[in-house]
Amino acid sequence: MSYAILAFAVVAGVTAIVGLVLTAFFGDPVSRRLQTVGLGRTRENAESILRWDDERAAALGSRWRWLEKLGGLLLGRVPGIHEARRTGLRRRLAMAGYDDPRIALIFLGAKVVVPGVLVAAYLFYSLVVERLPPGSFVMAVVILGVGGFYLPDFSLSRRIQKRQRLITNALPDLLDLLVVCVEAGLALDAAIARITDQVMGKPTPLHEELRRVHLEFRAGRPRAEALQGMVGRTGVDEIRTIVGAFIQTEKLGTSLADTMRVH
């Protein structure tokens, strides 16, 4: 009976820790759903996606400060290597839809915590509930440690693939709408604003990226830089080709509608 209670306590503790880590990355699904159906904050009152709200950043930093410290240790102390690793990781996180500048260190901290939790849970289970041979115990600890270290990377890769698939699927319909708007006499920035302001149903990641591009246009960022930034955040080859065609069209002064109709 006591073994069953201890096993239940271990499972509950591991579930709570993993749930907290996942909440840091995926957020509250109820809040996202309320925002989708319009019960959350309106678009006019929503926080800007060009910068992070001070209260939100402070709450995130205070809650996951310990993960940030672990992530900083994993990055290393050499400035050049530290910045290169962090830049590459932030690029992958942006492709998955995570734009918070602090999420890179939190992600690296999770790579340390997850294998530690798995190994600790298995160690407790093997010592209290079921005694295992030393050989199998060591092998299981190594497998759980290595697998737990790469588990966040696997989850991030899956999310990147899913987001890129959603962007690719939404691209043909969105291009058709852009062609209609441009042929009606709208400029590219006005056409993008028209499409992102009138989204039917749940917005796709491509709509969110275009909305960000439109806000960057309004903030004064050069059009080519804003479009290239969207290419880096999506990592989709089709987006890279279309953005290259847009930039070339703007330089040569050719018809934007004809360029979009070709693609």
VENWOUR-V952640 format. One record per residue. N is the residue number from 1. SS is DSSP state (h for helix, s for strand, l for the rest). OMEGA is omega as a letter, one per 40 degrees, with the letter a starting at -180 (999 if undefined). D_FIRST is the distance of its C-alpha to the first C-alpha in whole Angstrom. Layout:
BEGIN
N:SS:OMEGA:D_FIRST
N:SS:OMEGA:D_FIRST
END
This chain:
BEGIN
1:l:i:0
2:h:i:4
3:h:i:5
4:h:i:5
5:h:i:6
6:h:i:9
7:h:i:10
8:h:i:11
9:h:i:13
10:h:a:15
11:h:i:16
12:h:i:17
13:h:i:19
14:h:i:20
15:h:i:21
16:h:a:23
17:h:i:25
18:h:i:26
19:h:i:27
20:h:i:29
21:h:i:31
22:h:i:32
23:h:i:33
24:h:a:35
25:h:a:37
26:h:i:37
27:l:a:37
28:l:a:36
29:h:i:37
30:h:i:37
31:h:i:40
32:h:i:42
33:h:i:42
34:h:i:43
35:h:a:46
36:h:a:47
37:h:i:48
38:l:i:50
39:l:i:47
40:l:i:47
41:l:i:50
42:l:a:53
43:l:a:55
44:l:a:57
45:l:a:55
46:l:i:52
47:l:a:52
48:l:i:54
49:l:i:53
50:l:i:56
51:l:a:54
52:l:i:50
53:l:a:50
54:h:a:50
55:h:i:47
56:h:i:45
57:h:i:46
58:h:i:45
59:h:i:41
60:h:a:41
61:h:a:42
62:h:a:40
63:h:a:36
64:l:a:36
65:h:a:39
66:h:i:36
67:h:i:36
68:h:i:40
69:h:i:40
70:h:i:38
71:h:i:40
72:h:i:43
73:h:a:42
74:h:i:41
75:h:a:45
76:l:a:46
77:l:a:49
78:l:a:52
79:h:a:54
80:h:i:55
81:h:i:52
82:h:a:50
83:h:i:52
84:h:i:53
85:h:a:49
86:h:i:48
87:h:i:51
88:h:i:50
89:h:i:46
90:h:i:48
91:h:i:50
92:h:i:47
93:h:i:45
94:h:i:48
95:h:i:48
96:l:i:45
97:l:i:46
98:l:a:45
99:l:a:48
100:l:a:46
101:l:a:48
102:l:a:45
103:h:a:42
104:h:i:43
105:h:i:42
106:h:i:39
107:h:i:38
108:h:i:39
109:h:i:36
110:h:i:34
111:h:i:34
112:h:a:33
113:h:a:30
114:h:i:29
115:h:i:29
116:h:i:27
117:h:a:24
118:h:a:24
119:h:i:24
120:h:i:22
121:h:i:19
122:h:i:19
123:h:i:20
124:h:a:16
125:h:a:15
126:h:a:17
127:h:a:16
128:h:a:12
129:l:a:11
130:l:i:14
131:l:a:17
132:l:i:20
133:l:a:24
134:h:a:26
135:h:i:28
136:h:i:26
137:h:a:24
138:h:i:28
139:h:i:29
140:h:i:26
141:h:i:26
142:h:a:30
143:h:i:30
144:h:i:27
145:h:i:30
146:h:i:33
147:h:i:31
148:h:i:30
149:h:a:34
150:h:i:35
151:h:i:33
152:h:i:35
153:h:i:38
154:h:i:37
155:h:i:36
156:h:i:40
157:h:i:42
158:h:i:40
159:h:i:41
160:h:i:45
161:h:i:45
162:h:a:44
163:h:i:46
164:h:i:49
165:h:i:49
166:h:i:49
167:h:a:52
168:h:a:54
169:h:a:54
170:h:a:55
171:h:a:58
172:h:a:60
173:h:a:60
174:h:i:60
175:h:i:63
176:h:i:65
177:h:i:65
178:h:i:66
179:h:i:69
180:h:a:70
181:h:a:70
182:h:i:72
183:h:i:74
184:l:i:75
185:l:a:76
186:l:i:73
187:l:a:72
188:h:a:69
189:h:i:67
190:h:i:68
191:h:i:67
192:h:i:64
193:h:a:64
194:h:a:65
195:h:a:62
196:h:i:59
197:h:a:60
198:l:i:60
199:l:i:57
200:l:a:56
201:l:a:52
202:l:i:50
203:l:i:51
204:l:i:51
205:h:i:50
206:h:i:54
207:h:i:55
208:h:i:53
209:h:i:55
210:h:i:58
211:h:i:57
212:h:i:57
213:h:i:60
214:h:i:62
215:h:i:61
216:h:i:62
217:h:a:65
218:h:i:66
219:l:i:64
220:l:i:67
221:l:i:66
222:l:a:68
223:h:a:67
224:h:i:67
225:h:i:64
226:h:i:62
227:h:i:62
228:h:i:61
229:h:i:59
230:h:i:57
231:h:i:58
232:h:a:56
233:h:a:53
234:h:a:53
235:l:a:53
236:l:a:55
237:h:i:58
238:h:i:59
239:h:i:59
240:h:i:61
241:h:a:64
242:h:i:64
243:h:i:64
244:h:i:67
245:h:i:69
246:h:a:69
247:h:i:70
248:h:i:73
249:h:i:74
250:h:i:74
251:h:a:76
252:h:i:78
253:l:i:79
254:l:a:78
255:l:i:77
256:h:a:73
257:h:i:73
258:h:i:75
259:h:a:72
260:h:i:69
261:h:i:71
262:h:a:71
263:l:999:67
END
